[in-house]
Amino acid sequence: MMIADDLLLYAVGVFILLAIGLALTIFEFRYGEPKRQQERGERNREAAVGE
């Protein structure tokens, strides 16, 4: 039964790491460089239309 307990601990650890990675990915796309690139593109498009 010791092997099953060890596997459960590993599974929980991997799940926690995956959850942290997913949270950081969501945070990056919401506030990070991709968002800034999108905002910069929208400003450039509006400036081009205004010319």
GUKOL-346775 format. One record per residue: residue number from 1; residue in three letters; chain; x, y, z of N, C-alpha, C, O, CB in turn. Coordinates in nm, 3 decimals, decimal comma. Each point is the difference from the previous one (the first is absolute). Glycine has a CB too. Layout:
N
     n   res   chain      n_xx      n_yy      n_zz     ca_xx     ca_yy     ca_zz      c_xx      c_yy      c_zz      o_xx      o_yy      o_zz     cb_xx     cb_yy     cb_zz
   NUM   Ala       A         X         Y         Z         X         Y         Z         X         Y         Z         X         Y         Z         X         Y         Z
...
This chain:
51
     n   res   chain      n_xx      n_yy      n_zz     ca_xx     ca_yy     ca_zz      c_xx      c_yy      c_zz      o_xx      o_yy      o_zz     cb_xx     cb_yy     cb_zz
     1   Met       A     0,082    -0,120     0,000    -0,082     0,120     0,000     0,086     0,126     0,000    -0,049     0,109    -0,031    -0,130    -0,235     0,152
     2   Met       A     0,305     0,113    -0,087     0,089     0,116     0,006     0,019     0,062    -0,138     0,013     0,122    -0,011     0,103    -0,225     0,209
     3   Ile       A    -0,113     0,021    -0,303     0,022     0,052    -0,134    -0,117     0,088    -0,043     0,022     0,105    -0,060     0,114    -0,308     0,003
     4   Ala       A    -0,258     0,163     0,087    -0,118     0,079    -0,037     0,002     0,135     0,072    -0,037     0,101    -0,059    -0,095    -0,313     0,021
     5   Asp       A     0,174     0,215     0,164     0,006     0,125     0,074     0,103     0,094    -0,063    -0,023     0,120    -0,011    -0,046    -0,240     0,221
     6   Asp       A     0,183     0,066    -0,250     0,103     0,081    -0,064    -0,050     0,056    -0,133     0,023     0,117    -0,032     0,154    -0,255     0,143
     7   Leu       A    -0,246     0,054    -0,188    -0,052     0,047    -0,128    -0,103     0,110     0,020    -0,006     0,094    -0,080     0,048    -0,320    -0,018
     8   Leu       A    -0,122     0,216     0,202    -0,100     0,104     0,027     0,069     0,132     0,032    -0,043     0,106    -0,046    -0,118    -0,280     0,130
     9   Leu       A     0,268     0,170    -0,005     0,074     0,122     0,031     0,061     0,061    -0,126    -0,004     0,121    -0,019     0,052    -0,211     0,249
    10   Tyr       A     0,009     0,005    -0,317     0,056     0,050    -0,125    -0,110     0,061    -0,087     0,019     0,106    -0,060     0,162    -0,281     0,071
    11   Ala       A    -0,295     0,109    -0,018    -0,111     0,050    -0,083    -0,048     0,136     0,051    -0,025     0,090    -0,079    -0,044    -0,327     0,027
    12   Val       A     0,057     0,252     0,183    -0,043     0,128     0,058     0,106     0,106    -0,029    -0,035     0,113    -0,034    -0,095    -0,232     0,215
    13   Gly       A     0,256     0,086    -0,168     0,107     0,095    -0,028    -0,001     0,046    -0,145     0,014     0,119    -0,027     0,121    -0,225     0,204
    14   Val       A    -0,152     0,012    -0,269    -0,005     0,035    -0,142    -0,122     0,086    -0,029     0,008     0,096    -0,076     0,112    -0,310     0,017
    15   Phe       A    -0,234     0,179     0,119    -0,122     0,078    -0,020     0,019     0,144     0,049    -0,044     0,094    -0,066    -0,093    -0,304     0,091
    16   Ile       A     0,201     0,227     0,090     0,025     0,134     0,053     0,090     0,079    -0,094    -0,026     0,118    -0,026    -0,001    -0,204     0,261
    17   Leu       A     0,133     0,022    -0,285     0,089     0,069    -0,094    -0,073     0,039    -0,129     0,022     0,109    -0,053     0,170    -0,237     0,149
    18   Leu       A    -0,278     0,040    -0,146    -0,077     0,032    -0,120    -0,095     0,115     0,026    -0,016     0,088    -0,086     0,033    -0,326     0,012
    19   Ala       A    -0,081     0,241     0,191    -0,092     0,108     0,033     0,075     0,133     0,010    -0,050     0,103    -0,046    -0,097    -0,266     0,168
    20   Ile       A     0,266     0,161    -0,063     0,081     0,122     0,009     0,039     0,047    -0,140    -0,009     0,119    -0,031     0,097    -0,190     0,257
    21   Gly       A    -0,046    -0,021    -0,312     0,035     0,035    -0,137    -0,117     0,058    -0,077     0,016     0,097    -0,074     0,154    -0,277     0,078
    22   Leu       A    -0,288     0,122     0,013    -0,119     0,052    -0,067    -0,035     0,140     0,050    -0,033     0,088    -0,079    -0,051    -0,322     0,049
    23   Ala       A     0,093     0,255     0,161    -0,030     0,132     0,057     0,098     0,104    -0,051    -0,040     0,111    -0,034    -0,054    -0,221     0,238
    24   Leu       A     0,222     0,076    -0,210     0,100     0,095    -0,050    -0,020     0,030    -0,149     0,020     0,113    -0,044     0,140    -0,197     0,216
    25   Thr       A    -0,200    -0,017    -0,249    -0,027     0,020    -0,142    -0,118     0,094    -0,020     0,007     0,091    -0,083     0,084    -0,319     0,033
    26   Ile       A    -0,198     0,207     0,125    -0,116     0,089    -0,009     0,038     0,141     0,040    -0,039     0,096    -0,066    -0,114    -0,289     0,115
    27   Phe       A     0,230     0,206     0,057     0,044     0,132     0,046     0,084     0,069    -0,107    -0,018     0,119    -0,025     0,014    -0,200     0,263
    28   Glu       A     0,094     0,007    -0,302     0,088     0,057    -0,103    -0,081     0,050    -0,119     0,025     0,110    -0,050     0,160    -0,263     0,123
    29   Phe       A    -0,282     0,074    -0,120    -0,076     0,041    -0,116    -0,099     0,111     0,033    -0,039     0,076    -0,088     0,064    -0,305    -0,004
    30   Arg       A    -0,066     0,240     0,217    -0,093     0,106     0,038     0,072     0,134     0,019    -0,052     0,104    -0,038    -0,094    -0,276     0,147
    31   Tyr       A     0,267     0,168    -0,051     0,068     0,124     0,036     0,137     0,017    -0,065     0,059     0,107     0,010    -0,180    -0,117     0,203
    32   Gly       A     0,172    -0,092    -0,279     0,139     0,002    -0,045     0,019     0,051    -0,141    -0,081     0,078    -0,051     0,120    -0,265     0,202
    33   Glu       A     0,067     0,143    -0,213     0,041     0,050    -0,131    -0,104    -0,022    -0,109    -0,022     0,092    -0,079     0,254    -0,135     0,148
    34   Pro       A    -0,298    -0,072    -0,080    -0,101    -0,015    -0,106    -0,110     0,107     0,009    -0,045     0,050    -0,103     0,091    -0,296     0,101
    35   Lys       A    -0,087     0,280     0,123    -0,101     0,105     0,017     0,054     0,135    -0,045    -0,071     0,075    -0,066    -0,028    -0,203     0,258
    36   Arg       A     0,223     0,158    -0,158     0,061     0,127    -0,042     0,014     0,006    -0,152    -0,021     0,105    -0,060     0,144    -0,092     0,279
    37   Gln       A    -0,088    -0,127    -0,282     0,011    -0,002    -0,146    -0,136     0,025    -0,064    -0,010     0,071    -0,100     0,203    -0,231     0,117
    38   Gln       A    -0,298     0,101     0,040    -0,134     0,019    -0,055    -0,042     0,146     0,012    -0,054     0,057    -0,095    -0,005    -0,294     0,153
    39   Glu       A     0,084     0,297     0,059    -0,036     0,140     0,019     0,079     0,090    -0,095    -0,054     0,096    -0,055    -0,002    -0,143     0,296
    40   Arg       A     0,184     0,017    -0,260     0,084     0,079    -0,090    -0,050    -0,013    -0,144    -0,002     0,099    -0,073     0,200    -0,132     0,226
    41   Gly       A    -0,240    -0,086    -0,193    -0,053    -0,020    -0,134    -0,130     0,075    -0,022    -0,023     0,056    -0,107     0,131    -0,278     0,104
    42   Glu       A    -0,194     0,224     0,106    -0,125     0,074    -0,012     0,026     0,150    -0,011    -0,066     0,069    -0,078    -0,052    -0,249     0,209
    43   Arg       A     0,214     0,230    -0,054     0,032     0,143    -0,009     0,058     0,034    -0,137    -0,034     0,103    -0,058     0,077    -0,097     0,306
    44   Asn       A     0,043    -0,092    -0,301     0,059     0,024    -0,132    -0,107    -0,004    -0,109     0,005     0,079    -0,095     0,211    -0,179     0,175
    45   Arg       A    -0,311     0,009    -0,067    -0,107    -0,011    -0,099    -0,088     0,126     0,004    -0,038     0,053    -0,105     0,041    -0,306     0,127
    46   Glu       A    -0,035     0,300     0,098    -0,080     0,122     0,013     0,075     0,121    -0,054    -0,061     0,088    -0,061    -0,053    -0,185     0,262
    47   Ala       A     0,245     0,103    -0,181     0,080     0,111    -0,052     0,004    -0,005    -0,153    -0,003     0,105    -0,065     0,142    -0,105     0,277
    48   Ala       A    -0,130    -0,120    -0,269     0,004    -0,013    -0,146    -0,133     0,040    -0,061    -0,003     0,060    -0,108     0,172    -0,245     0,129
    49   Val       A    -0,279     0,153     0,045    -0,132     0,035    -0,053    -0,020     0,151     0,010    -0,066     0,058    -0,086    -0,026    -0,283     0,153
    50   Gly       A     0,148     0,288     0,035    -0,016     0,143     0,020     0,077     0,086    -0,098    -0,025     0,120    -0,011    -0,012    -0,170     0,246
    51   Glu       A     0,131    -0,009    -0,307     0,084     0,079    -0,092    -0,075     0,039    -0,125     0,057     0,066    -0,087     0,142    -0,181     0,174
